[in-house]
Amino acid sequence: MAEREIRLFGDPVLRSVCDAIVPGDKRADALVTDLLDTVRIPGRAGVAANQIGVGLRAFSYNVDGEVGYIINPEIVEVSGDPELVDEGCLSVPGFYFPRLRYPFARVRGIDLDGNPVELSGEGLMAQALQHEVDHLNGHLYIEGLEPETKREAMRAIRQAPWY
């Protein structure tokens, strides 16, 4: 398969809740390949299926040299006091804004064969897990910004050349 183009802020697919993937669905094989090819580009921590225009529940990750994917992920645990972290998004290119995220997160889902998968981590991995599951639920990270920061973010995004 191939690296896929990232959908940008304003594309309706980014606001849509993604559908669960039924184990054995042949579309999932090609989707996972595309997600992995797309996340391997340097500087990318994660890519959700809807970011490449597919409304199915899967994402790939590339954190600290570990590249992988998960299908039908659900957050099952977050812990610690939420911390402000600078966060960006491939679908909102060129911008980073402070956003509250839990310092630890755990997700559960499946692989292509329907086997259970559990991912967890702290720091960037925790942030990526929360960010990508938000995408699959139809939410962009800017929705979780503090009100004044969100106003500033929206003003800046509207002035971006890609908008």
GIDA-V548849 format. One record per pair of residues at least 12 apart in sequence whose C-alpha atoms are under 8 Angstrom apart, sorted by the first residue. I is the first residue (numbers start at 0). J is the second residue. If there is no record, write none. Layout:
I;J
I;J
This chain:
0;29
0;32
0;33
0;36
1;32
1;33
1;36
1;37
2;33
2;34
2;36
2;37
3;33
3;34
3;36
3;37
3;51
4;51
5;50
5;51
5;52
5;89
5;90
6;49
6;50
6;51
6;52
6;90
7;50
7;89
7;90
7;91
7;92
8;90
8;91
8;162
9;162
12;49
12;50
12;52
12;53
12;54
12;137
13;49
13;50
13;134
13;137
13;138
13;139
14;134
14;136
14;137
14;138
14;139
15;49
15;54
15;135
15;136
15;137
16;54
16;135
16;136
16;137
17;49
17;54
17;55
17;56
17;135
17;136
17;137
18;54
18;55
18;56
19;55
19;56
19;71
20;55
20;56
20;57
20;70
20;71
22;111
22;112
22;113
23;111
23;112
23;113
27;111
28;111
30;48
31;57
31;58
31;59
31;68
34;46
34;47
34;48
34;58
34;59
34;68
35;59
35;60
35;66
35;67
35;68
38;59
38;60
38;61
38;66
39;61
39;66
43;60
43;61
43;89
44;60
44;61
44;62
44;127
45;58
45;59
45;60
45;61
45;62
45;127
45;131
46;58
46;59
46;60
46;131
47;59
47;131
47;132
47;134
47;135
48;135
49;134
49;135
50;90
50;134
55;135
56;70
56;71
56;72
56;135
57;69
57;70
57;71
57;72
57;135
58;70
58;131
60;127
62;123
62;124
68;110
69;108
69;109
69;110
69;116
70;108
70;109
70;110
70;111
71;107
71;108
71;109
72;106
72;107
72;108
72;109
72;132
73;106
73;107
73;108
73;132
74;104
74;105
74;106
74;107
74;128
74;129
74;132
75;104
75;105
75;106
75;107
76;103
76;104
76;105
76;106
77;101
77;102
77;103
77;104
77;105
78;101
78;102
78;103
78;104
79;101
79;102
79;103
80;101
80;102
81;99
81;100
81;101
81;102
82;98
82;99
82;100
82;101
82;102
83;97
83;98
83;99
83;100
84;96
84;97
84;98
84;99
84;100
85;97
85;98
86;98
86;140
87;140
88;140
91;156
96;141
96;144
96;148
96;152
97;144
97;148
98;140
98;141
98;143
98;144
98;145
99;143
99;144
100;126
100;129
101;125
101;126
102;121
102;122
102;125
102;126
103;119
103;120
103;121
103;122
103;125
103;126
104;119
104;120
104;121
104;124
104;125
104;126
104;128
104;129
105;117
105;118
105;119
105;120
105;125
105;128
106;118
106;119
106;128
